[in-house]
Amino acid sequence: VLLNRIPPLVQQAFLAAEDANFYGHQGVDPVGIIRALVSNWSAGHKVQGGSTITQQVVKYLLLTPEKSYRRKLQEIILALRLERHLSKAEILTLYLNQIYLGSGAYGVEAAAREYFGKQAEELSLAEAAMLAGLPPAPSRYSPLKNWERAKVRQRYVLERMIDERYVSYGQAMAAWQEPV
C-alpha cells in the first residue's frame, strides 16, 4: 500500500509507539539505544527496545532473528546504509507494509482487514492505536487473543501520541473509550 493511502493518524500511531525520532535520525538513534539500555538495566530485564524503524526494516528483510552483538552491529551498519539510499517515506512504507502484526497479517493493510474487516485507510484512531501496539509481541497483544493486554497497549500508544502532540488528550480518551 502506498504511504499516501495510509492515513496520517495510522502512521503517527506507529511512529509514536516505535520510533518517535524517526525523522530526526539517520537510521540509528543513539539516545534511544542508551534510554533502552538504562531502562532494561534498571528493570533487570528487557522492558524497552532501542531499535529504530529503519533497524526493524533491516532486521525483518535482511537479517535473521538471532540475538547477538554481531547481528545487532550488522543491523546498525545496514540501517545507516539503507538511510543513505532510501527516503524516509520509502522506509516507512516498507515498514508499514512488512511489519508482522499477528494472526498471519503482514503490514497494516492486512492487519486492518484481519482485525477490523476494513482497509487501512478506514481505520479510526482507536483501531490505529491498537494495531500500533502489536509489533513488540503480536500474539501477546492480539485483540483476538487477549483483549485486556491489547487495551493496555492501545492506551500506551495513545499516551505516546499525546506526548508527541499528534492528538489531544480529549481525542485520545475518546479513542480509548470507543468500542473496537
Biotite code that builds the C-alpha atoms (Angstrom):
import biotite.structure as struc

atoms = struc.array([
    struc.Atom([0.000, 0.000, 0.000], chain_id="A", res_id=1, res_name="VAL", atom_name="CA", element="C"),
    struc.Atom([1.395, 3.395, -0.924], chain_id="A", res_id=2, res_name="LEU", atom_name="CA", element="C"),
    struc.Atom([2.133, 5.676, 2.005], chain_id="A", res_id=3, res_name="LEU", atom_name="CA", element="C"),
    struc.Atom([-0.430, 8.254, 0.849], chain_id="A", res_id=4, res_name="ASN", atom_name="CA", element="C"),
    struc.Atom([-3.127, 5.556, 1.230], chain_id="A", res_id=5, res_name="ARG", atom_name="CA", element="C"),
    struc.Atom([-2.254, 5.045, 4.897], chain_id="A", res_id=6, res_name="ILE", atom_name="CA", element="C"),
    struc.Atom([-3.867, 7.794, 6.997], chain_id="A", res_id=7, res_name="PRO", atom_name="CA", element="C"),
    struc.Atom([-1.534, 10.144, 8.881], chain_id="A", res_id=8, res_name="PRO", atom_name="CA", element="C"),
    struc.Atom([-3.025, 9.015, 12.224], chain_id="A", res_id=9, res_name="LEU", atom_name="CA", element="C"),
    struc.Atom([-2.071, 5.407, 11.442], chain_id="A", res_id=10, res_name="VAL", atom_name="CA", element="C"),
    struc.Atom([1.462, 6.471, 10.525], chain_id="A", res_id=11, res_name="GLN", atom_name="CA", element="C"),
    struc.Atom([1.690, 8.659, 13.619], chain_id="A", res_id=12, res_name="GLN", atom_name="CA", element="C"),
    struc.Atom([0.475, 5.854, 15.891], chain_id="A", res_id=13, res_name="ALA", atom_name="CA", element="C"),
    struc.Atom([3.331, 3.622, 14.707], chain_id="A", res_id=14, res_name="PHE", atom_name="CA", element="C"),
    struc.Atom([5.869, 6.442, 14.877], chain_id="A", res_id=15, res_name="LEU", atom_name="CA", element="C"),
    struc.Atom([4.812, 7.363, 18.420], chain_id="A", res_id=16, res_name="ALA", atom_name="CA", element="C"),
    struc.Atom([4.947, 3.763, 19.600], chain_id="A", res_id=17, res_name="ALA", atom_name="CA", element="C"),
    struc.Atom([8.022, 2.545, 17.739], chain_id="A", res_id=18, res_name="GLU", atom_name="CA", element="C"),
    struc.Atom([10.307, 5.450, 16.788], chain_id="A", res_id=19, res_name="ASP", atom_name="CA", element="C"),
    struc.Atom([9.236, 8.960, 17.771], chain_id="A", res_id=20, res_name="ALA", atom_name="CA", element="C"),
    struc.Atom([12.513, 10.383, 16.455], chain_id="A", res_id=21, res_name="ASN", atom_name="CA", element="C"),
    struc.Atom([12.223, 8.654, 13.050], chain_id="A", res_id=22, res_name="PHE", atom_name="CA", element="C"),
    struc.Atom([12.558, 11.890, 11.072], chain_id="A", res_id=23, res_name="TYR", atom_name="CA", element="C"),
    struc.Atom([15.382, 13.158, 13.276], chain_id="A", res_id=24, res_name="GLY", atom_name="CA", element="C"),
    struc.Atom([17.958, 10.354, 12.989], chain_id="A", res_id=25, res_name="HIS", atom_name="CA", element="C"),
    struc.Atom([19.926, 8.748, 10.187], chain_id="A", res_id=26, res_name="GLN", atom_name="CA", element="C"),
    struc.Atom([18.830, 5.152, 10.822], chain_id="A", res_id=27, res_name="GLY", atom_name="CA", element="C"),
    struc.Atom([20.160, 4.686, 14.329], chain_id="A", res_id=28, res_name="VAL", atom_name="CA", element="C"),
    struc.Atom([19.097, 6.647, 17.405], chain_id="A", res_id=29, res_name="ASP", atom_name="CA", element="C"),
    struc.Atom([21.958, 6.674, 19.966], chain_id="A", res_id=30, res_name="PRO", atom_name="CA", element="C"),
    struc.Atom([19.750, 8.405, 22.561], chain_id="A", res_id=31, res_name="VAL", atom_name="CA", element="C"),
    struc.Atom([17.086, 5.722, 22.090], chain_id="A", res_id=32, res_name="GLY", atom_name="CA", element="C"),
    struc.Atom([19.656, 2.955, 22.484], chain_id="A", res_id=33, res_name="ILE", atom_name="CA", element="C"),
    struc.Atom([21.019, 4.481, 25.703], chain_id="A", res_id=34, res_name="ILE", atom_name="CA", element="C"),
    struc.Atom([17.492, 5.037, 27.046], chain_id="A", res_id=35, res_name="ARG", atom_name="CA", element="C"),
    struc.Atom([16.635, 1.393, 26.354], chain_id="A", res_id=36, res_name="ALA", atom_name="CA", element="C"),
    struc.Atom([19.850, 0.163, 27.971], chain_id="A", res_id=37, res_name="LEU", atom_name="CA", element="C"),
    struc.Atom([19.201, 2.207, 31.122], chain_id="A", res_id=38, res_name="VAL", atom_name="CA", element="C"),
    struc.Atom([15.541, 1.117, 31.308], chain_id="A", res_id=39, res_name="SER", atom_name="CA", element="C"),
    struc.Atom([16.427, -2.531, 30.784], chain_id="A", res_id=40, res_name="ASN", atom_name="CA", element="C"),
    struc.Atom([19.302, -2.435, 33.269], chain_id="A", res_id=41, res_name="TRP", atom_name="CA", element="C"),
    struc.Atom([17.122, -0.723, 35.890], chain_id="A", res_id=42, res_name="SER", atom_name="CA", element="C"),
    struc.Atom([14.348, -3.268, 35.449], chain_id="A", res_id=43, res_name="ALA", atom_name="CA", element="C"),
    struc.Atom([16.744, -6.216, 35.388], chain_id="A", res_id=44, res_name="GLY", atom_name="CA", element="C"),
    struc.Atom([15.227, -7.500, 32.138], chain_id="A", res_id=45, res_name="HIS", atom_name="CA", element="C"),
    struc.Atom([14.225, -6.224, 28.709], chain_id="A", res_id=46, res_name="LYS", atom_name="CA", element="C"),
    struc.Atom([11.377, -3.729, 29.020], chain_id="A", res_id=47, res_name="VAL", atom_name="CA", element="C"),
    struc.Atom([12.232, -1.435, 26.122], chain_id="A", res_id=48, res_name="GLN", atom_name="CA", element="C"),
    struc.Atom([13.807, -1.839, 22.705], chain_id="A", res_id=49, res_name="GLY", atom_name="CA", element="C"),
    struc.Atom([16.298, 0.546, 21.176], chain_id="A", res_id=50, res_name="GLY", atom_name="CA", element="C"),
    struc.Atom([15.789, -0.249, 17.502], chain_id="A", res_id=51, res_name="SER", atom_name="CA", element="C"),
    struc.Atom([14.579, 2.403, 15.113], chain_id="A", res_id=52, res_name="THR", atom_name="CA", element="C"),
    struc.Atom([12.016, 1.723, 12.406], chain_id="A", res_id=53, res_name="ILE", atom_name="CA", element="C"),
    struc.Atom([14.899, 1.611, 9.914], chain_id="A", res_id=54, res_name="THR", atom_name="CA", element="C"),
    struc.Atom([16.672, -1.020, 12.025], chain_id="A", res_id=55, res_name="GLN", atom_name="CA", element="C"),
    struc.Atom([13.452, -3.025, 12.218], chain_id="A", res_id=56, res_name="GLN", atom_name="CA", element="C"),
    struc.Atom([13.098, -2.937, 8.418], chain_id="A", res_id=57, res_name="VAL", atom_name="CA", element="C"),
    struc.Atom([16.668, -4.204, 8.078], chain_id="A", res_id=58, res_name="VAL", atom_name="CA", element="C"),
    struc.Atom([16.098, -6.910, 10.687], chain_id="A", res_id=59, res_name="LYS", atom_name="CA", element="C"),
    struc.Atom([12.862, -8.179, 9.100], chain_id="A", res_id=60, res_name="TYR", atom_name="CA", element="C"),
    struc.Atom([14.008, -8.040, 5.479], chain_id="A", res_id=61, res_name="LEU", atom_name="CA", element="C"),
    struc.Atom([17.733, -8.742, 5.546], chain_id="A", res_id=62, res_name="LEU", atom_name="CA", element="C"),
    struc.Atom([18.802, -10.473, 8.768], chain_id="A", res_id=63, res_name="LEU", atom_name="CA", element="C"),
    struc.Atom([17.996, -13.484, 10.903], chain_id="A", res_id=64, res_name="THR", atom_name="CA", element="C"),
    struc.Atom([16.155, -13.146, 14.223], chain_id="A", res_id=65, res_name="PRO", atom_name="CA", element="C"),
    struc.Atom([19.347, -14.231, 16.039], chain_id="A", res_id=66, res_name="GLU", atom_name="CA", element="C"),
    struc.Atom([20.030, -12.141, 19.149], chain_id="A", res_id=67, res_name="LYS", atom_name="CA", element="C"),
    struc.Atom([23.733, -11.391, 19.334], chain_id="A", res_id=68, res_name="SER", atom_name="CA", element="C"),
    struc.Atom([26.006, -8.380, 19.430], chain_id="A", res_id=69, res_name="TYR", atom_name="CA", element="C"),
    struc.Atom([27.349, -9.316, 15.993], chain_id="A", res_id=70, res_name="ARG", atom_name="CA", element="C"),
    struc.Atom([23.860, -9.364, 14.459], chain_id="A", res_id=71, res_name="ARG", atom_name="CA", element="C"),
    struc.Atom([23.000, -6.069, 16.193], chain_id="A", res_id=72, res_name="LYS", atom_name="CA", element="C"),
    struc.Atom([26.143, -4.482, 14.738], chain_id="A", res_id=73, res_name="LEU", atom_name="CA", element="C"),
    struc.Atom([25.171, -5.731, 11.269], chain_id="A", res_id=74, res_name="GLN", atom_name="CA", element="C"),
    struc.Atom([21.708, -4.240, 11.790], chain_id="A", res_id=75, res_name="GLU", atom_name="CA", element="C"),
    struc.Atom([23.181, -0.852, 12.717], chain_id="A", res_id=76, res_name="ILE", atom_name="CA", element="C"),
    struc.Atom([25.552, -0.783, 9.723], chain_id="A", res_id=77, res_name="ILE", atom_name="CA", element="C"),
    struc.Atom([22.817, -1.823, 7.292], chain_id="A", res_id=78, res_name="LEU", atom_name="CA", element="C"),
    struc.Atom([20.368, 0.718, 8.767], chain_id="A", res_id=79, res_name="ALA", atom_name="CA", element="C"),
    struc.Atom([22.869, 3.519, 8.203], chain_id="A", res_id=80, res_name="LEU", atom_name="CA", element="C"),
    struc.Atom([23.370, 2.345, 4.609], chain_id="A", res_id=81, res_name="ARG", atom_name="CA", element="C"),
    struc.Atom([19.643, 1.997, 3.977], chain_id="A", res_id=82, res_name="LEU", atom_name="CA", element="C"),
    struc.Atom([19.073, 5.587, 5.114], chain_id="A", res_id=83, res_name="GLU", atom_name="CA", element="C"),
    struc.Atom([21.588, 6.768, 2.507], chain_id="A", res_id=84, res_name="ARG", atom_name="CA", element="C"),
    struc.Atom([19.760, 5.016, -0.323], chain_id="A", res_id=85, res_name="HIS", atom_name="CA", element="C"),
    struc.Atom([16.064, 5.356, 0.554], chain_id="A", res_id=86, res_name="LEU", atom_name="CA", element="C"),
    struc.Atom([13.952, 8.287, 1.644], chain_id="A", res_id=87, res_name="SER", atom_name="CA", element="C"),
    struc.Atom([12.179, 8.309, 4.999], chain_id="A", res_id=88, res_name="LYS", atom_name="CA", element="C"),
    struc.Atom([8.882, 7.871, 3.133], chain_id="A", res_id=89, res_name="ALA", atom_name="CA", element="C"),
    struc.Atom([10.226, 4.778, 1.359], chain_id="A", res_id=90, res_name="GLU", atom_name="CA", element="C"),
    struc.Atom([11.492, 3.280, 4.622], chain_id="A", res_id=91, res_name="ILE", atom_name="CA", element="C"),
    struc.Atom([8.214, 3.973, 6.429], chain_id="A", res_id=92, res_name="LEU", atom_name="CA", element="C"),
    struc.Atom([6.305, 2.463, 3.500], chain_id="A", res_id=93, res_name="THR", atom_name="CA", element="C"),
    struc.Atom([8.403, -0.708, 3.713], chain_id="A", res_id=94, res_name="LEU", atom_name="CA", element="C"),
    struc.Atom([7.884, -0.880, 7.461], chain_id="A", res_id=95, res_name="TYR", atom_name="CA", element="C"),
    struc.Atom([4.118, -0.375, 7.372], chain_id="A", res_id=96, res_name="LEU", atom_name="CA", element="C"),
    struc.Atom([3.775, -2.983, 4.615], chain_id="A", res_id=97, res_name="ASN", atom_name="CA", element="C"),
    struc.Atom([6.111, -5.626, 6.045], chain_id="A", res_id=98, res_name="GLN", atom_name="CA", element="C"),
    struc.Atom([5.785, -5.498, 9.842], chain_id="A", res_id=99, res_name="ILE", atom_name="CA", element="C"),
    struc.Atom([4.276, -8.649, 11.332], chain_id="A", res_id=100, res_name="TYR", atom_name="CA", element="C"),
    struc.Atom([1.141, -7.773, 13.292], chain_id="A", res_id=101, res_name="LEU", atom_name="CA", element="C"),
    struc.Atom([-0.066, -11.235, 14.270], chain_id="A", res_id=102, res_name="GLY", atom_name="CA", element="C"),
    struc.Atom([-2.742, -13.630, 13.019], chain_id="A", res_id=103, res_name="SER", atom_name="CA", element="C"),
    struc.Atom([-0.845, -14.110, 9.754], chain_id="A", res_id=104, res_name="GLY", atom_name="CA", element="C"),
    struc.Atom([-1.069, -10.394, 8.923], chain_id="A", res_id=105, res_name="ALA", atom_name="CA", element="C"),
    struc.Atom([1.987, -8.661, 7.491], chain_id="A", res_id=106, res_name="TYR", atom_name="CA", element="C"),
    struc.Atom([1.537, -4.917, 7.189], chain_id="A", res_id=107, res_name="GLY", atom_name="CA", element="C"),
    struc.Atom([-1.181, -2.527, 8.291], chain_id="A", res_id=108, res_name="VAL", atom_name="CA", element="C"),
    struc.Atom([-3.466, -3.253, 5.346], chain_id="A", res_id=109, res_name="GLU", atom_name="CA", element="C"),
    struc.Atom([-3.583, -6.985, 6.082], chain_id="A", res_id=110, res_name="ALA", atom_name="CA", element="C"),
    struc.Atom([-3.931, -6.315, 9.819], chain_id="A", res_id=111, res_name="ALA", atom_name="CA", element="C"),
    struc.Atom([-6.778, -3.836, 9.285], chain_id="A", res_id=112, res_name="ALA", atom_name="CA", element="C"),
    struc.Atom([-8.632, -6.495, 7.309], chain_id="A", res_id=113, res_name="ARG", atom_name="CA", element="C"),
    struc.Atom([-7.803, -9.295, 9.756], chain_id="A", res_id=114, res_name="GLU", atom_name="CA", element="C"),
    struc.Atom([-8.703, -7.484, 12.966], chain_id="A", res_id=115, res_name="TYR", atom_name="CA", element="C"),
    struc.Atom([-11.345, -4.973, 11.874], chain_id="A", res_id=116, res_name="PHE", atom_name="CA", element="C"),
    struc.Atom([-12.646, -6.120, 8.490], chain_id="A", res_id=117, res_name="GLY", atom_name="CA", element="C"),
    struc.Atom([-11.735, -2.859, 6.767], chain_id="A", res_id=118, res_name="LYS", atom_name="CA", element="C"),
    struc.Atom([-8.993, -1.196, 4.766], chain_id="A", res_id=119, res_name="GLN", atom_name="CA", element="C"),
    struc.Atom([-6.173, 0.698, 6.460], chain_id="A", res_id=120, res_name="ALA", atom_name="CA", element="C"),
    struc.Atom([-7.467, 3.999, 5.086], chain_id="A", res_id=121, res_name="GLU", atom_name="CA", element="C"),
    struc.Atom([-10.731, 3.437, 7.011], chain_id="A", res_id=122, res_name="GLU", atom_name="CA", element="C"),
    struc.Atom([-9.143, 2.876, 10.443], chain_id="A", res_id=123, res_name="LEU", atom_name="CA", element="C"),
    struc.Atom([-10.219, 5.021, 13.364], chain_id="A", res_id=124, res_name="SER", atom_name="CA", element="C"),
    struc.Atom([-7.730, 6.423, 15.869], chain_id="A", res_id=125, res_name="LEU", atom_name="CA", element="C"),
    struc.Atom([-8.734, 3.686, 18.343], chain_id="A", res_id=126, res_name="ALA", atom_name="CA", element="C"),
    struc.Atom([-8.067, 0.966, 15.778], chain_id="A", res_id=127, res_name="GLU", atom_name="CA", element="C"),
    struc.Atom([-4.803, 2.543, 14.599], chain_id="A", res_id=128, res_name="ALA", atom_name="CA", element="C"),
    struc.Atom([-3.546, 2.719, 18.186], chain_id="A", res_id=129, res_name="ALA", atom_name="CA", element="C"),
    struc.Atom([-4.465, -0.911, 18.755], chain_id="A", res_id=130, res_name="MET", atom_name="CA", element="C"),
    struc.Atom([-2.531, -2.013, 15.657], chain_id="A", res_id=131, res_name="LEU", atom_name="CA", element="C"),
    struc.Atom([0.455, 0.154, 16.575], chain_id="A", res_id=132, res_name="ALA", atom_name="CA", element="C"),
    struc.Atom([0.620, -1.613, 19.924], chain_id="A", res_id=133, res_name="GLY", atom_name="CA", element="C"),
    struc.Atom([1.184, -5.012, 18.307], chain_id="A", res_id=134, res_name="LEU", atom_name="CA", element="C"),
    struc.Atom([4.805, -5.005, 16.987], chain_id="A", res_id=135, res_name="PRO", atom_name="CA", element="C"),
    struc.Atom([6.634, -5.858, 20.241], chain_id="A", res_id=136, res_name="PRO", atom_name="CA", element="C"),
    struc.Atom([4.611, -9.070, 20.735], chain_id="A", res_id=137, res_name="ALA", atom_name="CA", element="C"),
    struc.Atom([1.780, -9.601, 18.215], chain_id="A", res_id=138, res_name="PRO", atom_name="CA", element="C"),
    struc.Atom([0.406, -12.760, 19.832], chain_id="A", res_id=139, res_name="SER", atom_name="CA", element="C"),
    struc.Atom([0.614, -11.379, 23.361], chain_id="A", res_id=140, res_name="ARG", atom_name="CA", element="C"),
    struc.Atom([-1.141, -8.109, 22.470], chain_id="A", res_id=141, res_name="TYR", atom_name="CA", element="C"),
    struc.Atom([-3.614, -9.512, 19.961], chain_id="A", res_id=142, res_name="SER", atom_name="CA", element="C"),
    struc.Atom([-7.126, -8.124, 20.464], chain_id="A", res_id=143, res_name="PRO", atom_name="CA", element="C"),
    struc.Atom([-8.407, -11.508, 19.306], chain_id="A", res_id=144, res_name="LEU", atom_name="CA", element="C"),
    struc.Atom([-6.469, -13.466, 21.946], chain_id="A", res_id=145, res_name="LYS", atom_name="CA", element="C"),
    struc.Atom([-6.030, -11.112, 24.893], chain_id="A", res_id=146, res_name="ASN", atom_name="CA", element="C"),
    struc.Atom([-8.349, -8.123, 24.949], chain_id="A", res_id=147, res_name="TRP", atom_name="CA", element="C"),
    struc.Atom([-7.052, -6.744, 28.256], chain_id="A", res_id=148, res_name="GLU", atom_name="CA", element="C"),
    struc.Atom([-3.416, -6.668, 27.095], chain_id="A", res_id=149, res_name="ARG", atom_name="CA", element="C"),
    struc.Atom([-4.484, -5.188, 23.758], chain_id="A", res_id=150, res_name="ALA", atom_name="CA", element="C"),
    struc.Atom([-6.279, -2.353, 25.594], chain_id="A", res_id=151, res_name="LYS", atom_name="CA", element="C"),
    struc.Atom([-3.216, -1.709, 27.787], chain_id="A", res_id=152, res_name="VAL", atom_name="CA", element="C"),
    struc.Atom([-1.041, -1.397, 24.672], chain_id="A", res_id=153, res_name="ARG", atom_name="CA", element="C"),
    struc.Atom([-3.652, 0.749, 22.937], chain_id="A", res_id=154, res_name="GLN", atom_name="CA", element="C"),
    struc.Atom([-3.588, 3.130, 25.894], chain_id="A", res_id=155, res_name="ARG", atom_name="CA", element="C"),
    struc.Atom([0.223, 3.215, 25.795], chain_id="A", res_id=156, res_name="TYR", atom_name="CA", element="C"),
    struc.Atom([0.145, 4.174, 22.100], chain_id="A", res_id=157, res_name="VAL", atom_name="CA", element="C"),
    struc.Atom([-2.483, 6.845, 22.720], chain_id="A", res_id=158, res_name="LEU", atom_name="CA", element="C"),
    struc.Atom([-0.397, 8.291, 25.560], chain_id="A", res_id=159, res_name="GLU", atom_name="CA", element="C"),
    struc.Atom([2.659, 8.339, 23.303], chain_id="A", res_id=160, res_name="ARG", atom_name="CA", element="C"),
    struc.Atom([0.588, 10.103, 20.628], chain_id="A", res_id=161, res_name="MET", atom_name="CA", element="C"),
    struc.Atom([-0.366, 12.752, 23.201], chain_id="A", res_id=162, res_name="ILE", atom_name="CA", element="C"),
    struc.Atom([3.305, 13.103, 24.204], chain_id="A", res_id=163, res_name="ASP", atom_name="CA", element="C"),
    struc.Atom([4.289, 13.590, 20.565], chain_id="A", res_id=164, res_name="GLU", atom_name="CA", element="C"),
    struc.Atom([1.414, 16.060, 20.058], chain_id="A", res_id=165, res_name="ARG", atom_name="CA", element="C"),
    struc.Atom([-0.209, 14.008, 17.317], chain_id="A", res_id=166, res_name="TYR", atom_name="CA", element="C"),
    struc.Atom([-3.524, 14.035, 19.189], chain_id="A", res_id=167, res_name="VAL", atom_name="CA", element="C"),
    struc.Atom([-5.067, 15.917, 22.067], chain_id="A", res_id=168, res_name="SER", atom_name="CA", element="C"),
    struc.Atom([-5.890, 14.372, 25.419], chain_id="A", res_id=169, res_name="TYR", atom_name="CA", element="C"),
    struc.Atom([-9.585, 14.570, 24.521], chain_id="A", res_id=170, res_name="GLY", atom_name="CA", element="C"),
    struc.Atom([-9.077, 12.769, 21.204], chain_id="A", res_id=171, res_name="GLN", atom_name="CA", element="C"),
    struc.Atom([-7.032, 10.052, 22.898], chain_id="A", res_id=172, res_name="ALA", atom_name="CA", element="C"),
    struc.Atom([-9.601, 9.495, 25.654], chain_id="A", res_id=173, res_name="MET", atom_name="CA", element="C"),
    struc.Atom([-12.438, 9.359, 23.120], chain_id="A", res_id=174, res_name="ALA", atom_name="CA", element="C"),
    struc.Atom([-10.465, 6.736, 21.185], chain_id="A", res_id=175, res_name="ALA", atom_name="CA", element="C"),
    struc.Atom([-9.733, 4.823, 24.396], chain_id="A", res_id=176, res_name="TRP", atom_name="CA", element="C"),
    struc.Atom([-13.453, 4.623, 25.146], chain_id="A", res_id=177, res_name="GLN", atom_name="CA", element="C"),
    struc.Atom([-14.507, 3.865, 21.565], chain_id="A", res_id=178, res_name="GLU", atom_name="CA", element="C"),
    struc.Atom([-15.798, 0.318, 21.145], chain_id="A", res_id=179, res_name="PRO", atom_name="CA", element="C"),
    struc.Atom([-13.483, -1.560, 18.808], chain_id="A", res_id=180, res_name="VAL", atom_name="CA", element="C"),
])
